Structures are given as C-alpha cells and as structure tokens.
Amino acid sequence: MKRSGRSIYKALVRGLSLRVLSQLLVVALLSGYCLAAFASPNLYDFKIVEQDTLMLHFDLDSAEASADMFVLENPHRLVIDLPGATLGTELPTEVFANGTVKSIRSAQHGNAQQGSNKLRIVLDLRQAVSPTSQIVPRQGGQRLIVSMGVPSDAALRERAVASAPPPQTILRDVVIAIDAGHGGKDPGAIGRGNTHEKDVVLAIAIRLHNYLVPIQGIIPVLIRETDTYIDLRKRMDTARDANADIFVSIHADAFEGESTAHGSSVYALSMDGATSEAAAWLAKRENDSAALYGDVLLSGMEDGLAQTLLNLTQGNTMERSIEAGEDVLTELQSIGHVHKSRVEQAAFAVLKSPDMPSLLIETAFISNRTDEQKLNSADYQETLAAAIGRGLHTYLLRRAPEGTLLAAQRRETVPVSLPADR
Ligand SMILES: [Zn+2]
C-alpha cells in the first residue's frame, strides 16, 4: 500500500496525540493542560473543523506556542488560554443557530511587560465537551488542534438523517382516461331511429366518470365533455398529459345487413392486426371514420425507431389491455348479452398506445332497434356505465401500478389462509 505524505503526517499526529493525551490526564487533574514553551505568538487563523468529531484549529506563527485549556459548567464553556499570544485574525462573531458551539469570544488578559499577558478564547457551548488537544508543528509555526470529544454537527446531522424514519410515501391515484368516441362533425354510427353514436357514448362516458369519481384511489378524466370533434392523436395526447394509467374508448357498434347483431363487445389493442374478420372490418370502419374527418391515424408511428419501441412495449401493454378487457367483459355479461364472449383484438388507431393499456368498448349495436332504444335509455346508460366501472375497478385492484393507493390496498388485503383444522 502506498502511503501518502498526508497519511504519514496523520500517523505522526495520532502517535503524538496518544503521548500527549496520557500526559494530559495527569496535568488536567491539577490545573488544565499546559503545552510548554514561551514566545510572542500571533494567532493568525482559526477554524471550526467538522470531521467525525468537532475540532478547533488555532494556527500560530511561532514554533514556541503553548496553550492552557479548561472547561466550565452552568453554562457550558471551553476556555483556551494562549500565553503571550495576540489575536491576529477575526474570530466568528455570530451566535450559531445550532450545533455544539453557540458563540466565540476573545480577550487579551494580563500585562505584556510583566510577561503575564495571554489571549483568552472562550467558546460558549450548548453541551458538555471533553476536549483533548495537541500542538502540531507546521511551516512557519504551530497548529493547536483541539478535539472537542463530541461528534461534529455534520456527523450529528448525518446520524439524524440515517436514523430518521423513511419519508412518508405519498400514494398517487390511478388515472382512467375515458374517451367518448367520435363527436362534433363525426357522428359515428347512426341508428335507424336517428340515434347518433357520438351522443349516446358521451352520455355513457359521463355516467362512467360519475361512477368512478367517488372511488378512493381513482381519478377519472374525460377526454371530451361536449359534442366536439377531437382527432385520435389529440385524444391520446390528452390521456398522456393526464398521466393516465389506462385508456377506455366508449363506442356503439353498427353492422350493416345484420340487424340481429346485438350486445356489447370489448376490444384490446393489437400488435399485428385483428383477431377476427369482424374485428378487422370494425377496425377499418372506426379508423376510416376518423380518416374521413381528417385524422392522421398515428402515421408518424410508422418510422423505424418508433415502430421498434412500440413493438417492445406493446407486448406487455397488450396483455394488460386484454386482462382489463376480460374484467370489463365479465361485468357486461352480468348485465346483458355480449356479442363476443372474449376480448377481441383489433388494430384501432385509438388503441395504439405503447405505454397505456387501452380498451375500446362497443357498448351495444346502434344498428339493432332494441339496442338503439336501450342506448337512449338513461337507466341502461347507467347500468352500462356501472358495469364498465366495476370491471375497471376490479382490474385496477389487481394491476394498479406500484406507488398507487390501489396497489397499497391490494397488499393490505392479501387474504391470510389458515389450515382448515385450526
Ligand atoms: Zn365508434
């Protein structure tokens, strides 16, 4: 091991301090510490040094300096006398707001002609100290090092930080973005009774929002609250700006030439197209509808890097989307007919979010007369909204991201199973 000049110096100081200390123990019992020699030293620098222990450094310009030191109580003080010395520097004059040293005073005592003069430095303290001292030769003089025998303020602060309880984690709410499909100039599908998809899905979206508001740990956010057209990219951006954890787009289905088709369907985002012919057809229709009204259909995503990133992250997001979709589908099954009994996957542009589980819910068939009537009924809108809300809540209780209130609740409610014979 290479020893630097500095560490050799440290070793010397350590050896010196042990020797000095053993001598001091005897001297201290009599009248304080006395560290030899006389001259007319000048105290030209003073420092409070915060290492592990609190230290004081007094730099004197004489090789012959000495010091006497003693402590006083009520209040705690440390007195350091430097025989023959004069003060050639400014000592701190402030009252320290905290820490061991409260303030520092100095005074010239005695008579220089009689050789009885000394520089007395008094430290007012907030706690008792058990000081030791050593004088270390240095270029142009000596340094009196006083170790206060108490941890430095910095060390105390570190210990306080180390032993402090971990900061209270602030649990965030899960954000659900609710997107009412279409809107404004884009009516969506139109029923035989002239029901516009954009109107009924907005009503259901608002009811879903109101269903979720009172649930602790969930913040629902409506992408649109009025009959306005928002392009698909803006819908995703709005959800992202709200830091949404899940995106739910509400629609109503339409089937040309098959008016008997009815009930709900749930779609999750797909990485590679549709899982069924119908899904492909529907994806085309919903996407065409957007294209018809000027959407860009996330075409910017098509460049190489974006697509790679999309594929990397969408795998997991897709699984989560399907899982959430299954929970919603289960609830929809409990209130009525579902058109497809499993979660379909389709390449809806609105679902192509690489980082957010996303669902598209076709609440009912607007092209079916009975479904159209239901979609217009406030009661049925409420029933649909509650079913979707329950499904989302179920999913989030299981899959809410760490750091959320729902995730914390999940941990607390892990059932403890006991053997049956106890
Ligand atoms: Zn639609």
Residues whose N, C-alpha, C, O or C-beta is under 5 A from the ligand:
A	BS01	ZN	G181 G188 H251 A252
